[in-house]
Amino acid sequence: MDYTYQDIAKMIDHSLLNPTLTGRDLEQGCRIALQYDVASVCIMPYALRRCAETLRGSTVRASTTIGFPHGGHTTAIKVAEAKQALADGGQELDMVVNISQVLSGDWDYVRADIAAVIEVTHRQGQKVKVIFENCYLNNDQKIRLCEICGGLGADWVKTSTGYGTGGATIEDLKLMRQHAPQQVQVKAAGGVRDLDKLLEVRALGVTRVGATRTAEMLDECRRRLGLR
């Protein structure tokens, strides 16, 4: 094996974004994330403060979404969301680009929208993942977004929300890794449902995946490594 348990666990953002999750479900999800020592919990914004309190003192980071899931919020609202998330203990913010403006080719708007969230987040020493929602975009648009995010210093570029018409594909991940600067990491979301798929995207240079089947993947990882 060319990986340790920690290598794999720290690739996973445990996703708690399904709108039907109850408060009890969210609490249980945070406990699972702590039990498996994943990279982060990405939780609905209203529950972020409680999540951050639960994770305090651990190596699991608290994260939430901005402009989710369609990206059509005004920039001012995205910035307000980011400020609230940071005040609530958020350490990584997953923001959705304005998909409509990407498709319209208004790149100045798109750049300014992303820049505003990155600026307020980086000012507080925290990180931003920029979600493209690739299922709606062509390759030229994906490449342009990679270049914009690189120029703005985004921490990750991310394939999808998990709520569009498609999720991460191998072709998109290769494209994003090729066109994003090396210091910008790549996150796969939507479709990484087992350990073999996680290992496949890891081999492409992906450093994070959004996952709901965290326990199943990491139990299998432990089994293969002879840890349980």
KERO-387625 format. One line per 2 residues: number of its first residue (from 1); their letters; for each residue x, y, z of N, C-alpha, C. Coordinates in steps of 0.05 Angstrom, whole numbers. Layout:
# residues N
NUM = a = X,Y,Z,X,Y,Z,X,Y,Z | ...
# end
This chain:
# residues 228
1 = md = 17,-24,0,0,0,0,18,25,0 | 10,44,-16,26,69,-17,12,91,-1
3 = yt = -4,84,19,-18,104,34,-22,93,63 | -26,112,81,-33,105,109,-62,111,113
5 = yq = -72,102,136,-100,109,142,-104,139,143 | -85,153,156,-87,182,158,-87,196,131
7 = di = -71,186,112,-70,197,85,-98,197,73 | -113,176,77,-140,173,65,-160,189,81
9 = ak = -160,186,107,-180,200,124,-178,230,120 | -154,240,117,-150,269,115,-155,279,86
11 = mi = -165,262,69,-176,271,43,-206,276,44 | -219,268,65,-248,267,65,-260,291,79
13 = dh = -277,306,64,-295,325,76,-322,311,80 | -329,305,105,-354,290,111,-377,309,106
15 = sl = -394,303,86,-415,321,77,-441,317,92 | -451,339,104,-476,339,119,-493,361,108
17 = ln = -500,360,82,-514,381,68,-541,374,58 | -549,349,60,-576,341,51,-597,356,67
19 = pt = -615,370,53,-634,387,68,-653,372,86 | -655,345,83,-673,330,100,-660,320,126
21 = lt = -634,325,129,-621,317,154,-632,332,178 | -637,318,199,-647,331,224,-624,340,241
23 = gr = -631,355,262,-610,363,281,-596,339,293 | -611,318,298,-598,293,309,-579,281,289
25 = dl = -587,281,263,-570,270,242,-544,286,240 | -546,312,243,-522,329,241,-503,324,264
27 = eq = -514,321,288,-498,315,311,-484,288,308 | -498,268,298,-487,242,294,-465,243,273
29 = gc = -470,259,252,-450,262,231,-424,274,241 | -426,293,259,-402,305,270,-387,285,287
31 = ri = -401,268,301,-388,247,317,-374,227,300 | -386,220,277,-373,202,258,-347,214,248
33 = al = -348,239,241,-324,253,231,-302,252,252 | -309,257,277,-289,256,298,-278,227,302
35 = qy = -296,208,301,-288,180,305,-268,171,284 | -273,180,259,-256,171,237,-233,191,231
37 = dv = -233,214,245,-212,234,243,-208,243,214 | -230,252,201,-229,261,173,-217,289,172
39 = as = -217,300,147,-206,327,144,-224,348,155 | -250,346,147,-269,366,156,-297,355,155
41 = vc = -315,370,168,-344,367,166,-354,390,150 | -368,385,128,-381,407,113,-411,405,119
43 = im = -420,425,134,-447,423,146,-464,447,137 | -490,444,139,-509,466,133,-501,490,149
45 = py = -503,514,138,-493,538,152,-506,542,180 | -531,537,183,-544,542,208,-532,526,231
47 = al = -521,503,224,-510,484,244,-480,487,248 | -468,506,235,-439,508,235,-428,515,263
49 = rr = -441,533,277,-430,541,304,-429,516,322 | -451,501,323,-451,477,340,-431,457,330
51 = ca = -428,454,304,-408,436,293,-380,444,302 | -373,470,300,-347,479,307,-341,474,337
53 = et = -362,478,353,-359,472,382,-353,443,387 | -367,426,372,-363,397,375,-335,388,367
55 = lr = -325,401,346,-299,393,335,-275,407,349 | -281,426,366,-259,441,379,-240,422,394
57 = gs = -214,427,389,-194,410,402,-185,386,386 | -200,381,363,-193,358,346,-178,369,322
59 = tv = -170,351,304,-157,359,279,-177,359,256 | -203,356,262,-224,357,241,-233,386,239
61 = ra = -233,397,215,-240,425,211,-270,428,206 | -280,451,214,-308,458,210,-311,473,184
63 = st = -329,464,166,-332,478,141,-362,480,134 | -368,498,116,-396,502,107,-396,513,79
65 = ti = -420,519,69,-423,527,41,-431,557,39 | -423,569,16,-430,597,11,-443,598,-17
67 = gf = -465,611,-19,-479,613,-45,-489,586,-56 | -496,569,-38,-502,541,-44,-532,537,-47
69 = ph = -540,520,-67,-523,505,-85,-521,516,-114 | -534,539,-119,-536,548,-147,-518,572,-154
71 = gg = -506,585,-133,-487,606,-138,-499,633,-146 | -525,635,-147,-538,659,-157,-542,681,-137
73 = ht = -533,678,-112,-535,699,-92,-519,723,-102 | -527,747,-93,-510,770,-99,-483,767,-84
75 = ta = -463,781,-94,-437,780,-81,-439,790,-52 | -455,811,-48,-457,821,-20,-468,800,-1
77 = ik = -487,784,-11,-498,762,6,-477,740,11 | -462,734,-10,-441,714,-7,-420,723,14
79 = va = -413,748,13,-394,759,32,-406,759,60 | -432,766,62,-445,765,89,-446,736,99
81 = ea = -451,717,81,-451,689,90,-423,681,100 | -403,689,85,-375,683,93,-369,694,120
83 = kq = -376,720,124,-370,732,150,-384,718,173 | -410,710,168,-424,696,189,-411,669,194
85 = al = -403,655,173,-391,629,176,-365,631,191 | -349,651,186,-324,655,200,-329,661,229
87 = ad = -349,677,234,-356,684,262,-366,659,277 | -378,640,262,-388,616,275,-367,594,278
89 = gg = -342,600,269,-321,581,273,-313,566,248 | -323,575,225,-316,561,200,-287,565,192
91 = qe = -275,544,183,-246,544,176,-242,540,146 | -261,527,133,-260,523,104,-288,529,93
93 = ld = -289,547,73,-315,554,61,-316,545,32 | -337,530,25,-341,519,-2,-361,537,-16
95 = mv = -351,555,-34,-368,574,-47,-375,566,-75 | -399,571,-84,-407,565,-112,-404,590,-129
97 = vn = -391,587,-152,-389,609,-171,-417,617,-180 | -420,641,-192,-445,648,-204,-446,634,-231
99 = is = -460,611,-231,-461,594,-255,-473,610,-279 | -494,625,-274,-507,641,-295,-487,660,-308
101 = qv = -470,673,-292,-451,692,-303,-428,678,-317 | -421,654,-308,-401,639,-323,-412,632,-351
103 = ls = -436,622,-352,-448,615,-377,-453,640,-395 | -457,663,-383,-460,688,-398,-434,699,-407
105 = gd = -411,689,-397,-385,699,-405,-378,725,-392 | -391,732,-370,-384,757,-355,-362,751,-335
107 = wd = -338,749,-346,-315,740,-329,-307,760,-309 | -311,786,-314,-305,806,-294,-322,802,-269
109 = yv = -348,797,-274,-366,792,-252,-358,767,-237 | -352,746,-251,-345,721,-239,-320,724,-222
111 = ra = -300,738,-232,-275,742,-218,-280,758,-192 | -295,780,-195,-300,797,-171,-316,782,-150
113 = di = -335,766,-158,-351,750,-140,-334,731,-123 | -316,716,-137,-299,698,-123,-279,713,-106
115 = aa = -268,734,-116,-247,750,-102,-258,760,-76 | -283,769,-75,-295,781,-51,-296,760,-28
117 = vi = -303,736,-35,-305,715,-14,-277,706,-5 | -259,703,-24,-232,696,-17,-219,717,1
119 = ev = -223,742,-6,-210,764,9,-219,764,38 | -245,762,43,-255,763,71,-246,739,86
121 = th = -245,716,72,-238,691,86,-208,689,92 | -191,696,72,-162,696,76,-154,716,97
123 = rq = -168,738,99,-161,759,119,-162,747,147 | -179,727,151,-182,714,177,-166,688,179
125 = gq = -149,683,159,-131,660,160,-145,634,153 | -168,635,141,-182,610,134,-182,605,104
127 = kv = -194,584,95,-190,575,67,-217,573,51 | -213,575,25,-237,575,7,-233,553,-15
129 = kv = -255,538,-19,-257,520,-41,-278,532,-60 | -271,534,-86,-289,546,-106,-302,524,-122
131 = if = -328,523,-121,-344,502,-134,-352,512,-162 | -345,496,-183,-352,503,-210,-379,494,-220
133 = en = -388,471,-210,-412,456,-221,-407,450,-250 | -387,432,-254,-378,426,-281,-399,414,-300
135 = cy = -419,402,-289,-439,389,-306,-453,409,-325 | -452,434,-318,-465,455,-335,-445,469,-353
137 = ln = -419,463,-351,-399,479,-364,-385,464,-387 | -373,479,-406,-356,466,-425,-327,469,-416
139 = nd = -309,455,-430,-281,454,-421,-268,482,-420 | -274,499,-440,-263,526,-440,-271,541,-415
141 = qk = -295,538,-407,-305,552,-383,-291,541,-358 | -288,515,-357,-274,503,-334,-245,512,-332
143 = ir = -232,513,-355,-204,522,-356,-202,551,-347 | -220,568,-357,-220,596,-349,-224,599,-319
145 = lc = -241,584,-308,-245,585,-279,-220,576,-263 | -207,556,-273,-182,547,-261,-162,570,-261
147 = ei = -160,584,-283,-141,606,-285,-148,629,-267 | -174,635,-266,-183,657,-248,-177,650,-219
149 = cg = -184,625,-211,-180,617,-183,-150,616,-176 | -133,609,-195,-105,609,-191,-95,638,-186
151 = gl = -104,656,-203,-96,684,-200,-105,697,-174 | -128,688,-164,-139,699,-139,-129,685,-114
153 = ga = -115,663,-117,-104,649,-94,-124,631,-80 | -144,621,-94,-162,602,-82,-146,578,-71
155 = dw = -156,566,-50,-142,543,-38,-148,517,-52 | -173,514,-62,-181,490,-78,-199,499,-100
157 = vk = -199,484,-122,-221,485,-142,-236,458,-138 | -262,460,-141,-279,437,-134,-299,432,-157
159 = ts = -303,407,-163,-319,400,-187,-348,407,-185 | -361,403,-162,-390,401,-162,-401,406,-134
161 = tg = -427,412,-133,-441,414,-107,-450,387,-98 | -454,368,-116,-468,344,-110,-498,346,-114
163 = yg = -507,369,-122,-536,374,-126,-542,383,-155 | -523,382,-173,-528,387,-201,-536,362,-215
165 = tg = -533,362,-242,-541,339,-257,-519,318,-259 | -496,324,-249,-473,305,-249,-452,314,-229
167 = ga = -434,295,-222,-414,300,-203,-386,300,-215 | -367,292,-199,-339,292,-209,-335,270,-230
169 = ti = -320,277,-251,-312,257,-271,-282,256,-273 | -271,234,-281,-242,232,-284,-232,252,-304
171 = ed = -247,257,-326,-238,276,-346,-236,304,-335 | -256,312,-319,-256,338,-307,-233,341,-287
173 = lk = -229,321,-271,-207,323,-251,-180,325,-264 | -176,311,-286,-151,313,-301,-148,342,-312
175 = lm = -170,352,-323,-169,379,-334,-163,400,-313 | -176,398,-290,-173,417,-269,-144,416,-258
177 = rq = -134,392,-254,-107,390,-244,-87,401,-264 | -92,397,-289,-74,407,-310,-74,438,-311
179 = ha = -97,450,-307,-99,479,-312,-99,496,-287 | -103,484,-264,-100,500,-239,-70,501,-231
181 = pq = -61,524,-222,-33,525,-212,-28,504,-191 | -3,495,-188,3,473,-170,-5,479,-141
183 = qv = -4,504,-133,-10,511,-106,-40,510,-100 | -56,508,-121,-85,506,-118,-93,476,-118
185 = qv = -105,467,-97,-112,439,-95,-138,433,-109 | -144,408,-114,-168,399,-128,-185,382,-110
187 = ka = -211,388,-109,-230,372,-94,-251,360,-112 | -256,334,-108,-277,320,-123,-301,317,-106
189 = ag = -324,324,-117,-349,321,-102,-371,309,-120 | -386,290,-109,-407,277,-125,-396,253,-139
191 = gv = -402,229,-130,-394,205,-144,-371,189,-132 | -358,200,-111,-337,185,-98,-350,170,-75
193 = rd = -357,145,-80,-374,130,-61,-360,105,-49 | -336,100,-58,-322,77,-46,-292,82,-46
195 = ld = -278,65,-33,-249,69,-30,-234,68,-56 | -242,50,-73,-228,47,-99,-230,73,-115
197 = kl = -254,85,-115,-257,111,-130,-241,133,-117 | -240,133,-90,-223,153,-77,-194,149,-84
199 = le = -184,125,-85,-157,120,-92,-151,127,-121 | -172,123,-138,-168,130,-167,-165,161,-170
201 = vr = -181,176,-156,-179,205,-159,-154,215,-144 | -146,202,-123,-121,209,-109,-97,207,-128
203 = al = -97,187,-144,-75,183,-163,-74,205,-184 | -95,220,-188,-96,242,-207,-86,268,-194
205 = gv = -82,268,-168,-73,292,-154,-94,305,-138 | -118,293,-136,-139,303,-119,-131,301,-89
207 = tr = -136,322,-74,-128,321,-45,-152,320,-26 | -176,327,-37,-200,325,-20,-223,313,-37
209 = vg = -241,299,-23,-265,290,-35,-288,296,-15 | -311,303,-27,-335,305,-11,-348,278,-9
211 = at = -356,269,15,-366,242,18,-388,241,38 | -408,224,32,-428,218,52,-424,189,63
213 = rt = -410,173,47,-405,145,56,-378,142,69 | -372,161,86,-346,163,100,-340,138,115
215 = ae = -358,129,132,-353,106,149,-347,81,133 | -362,76,112,-358,53,95,-330,53,82
217 = ml = -323,76,71,-297,79,57,-274,75,77 | -276,87,100,-254,85,119,-253,59,134
219 = de = -276,46,138,-275,18,148,-261,0,128 | -266,3,103,-252,-13,82,-222,-6,82
221 = cr = -216,19,85,-187,26,86,-173,13,109 | -185,13,132,-174,0,155,-171,-30,150
223 = rr = -192,-42,138,-190,-71,133,-167,-77,114 | -163,-62,93,-141,-67,75,-114,-63,87
225 = lg = -113,-45,106,-87,-39,119,-83,-57,143 | -102,-75,149,-99,-94,171,-102,-80,198
227 = lr = -117,-58,200,-120,-43,225,-144,-52,241 | -162,-69,229,-184,-79,244,-195,-104,232
# end
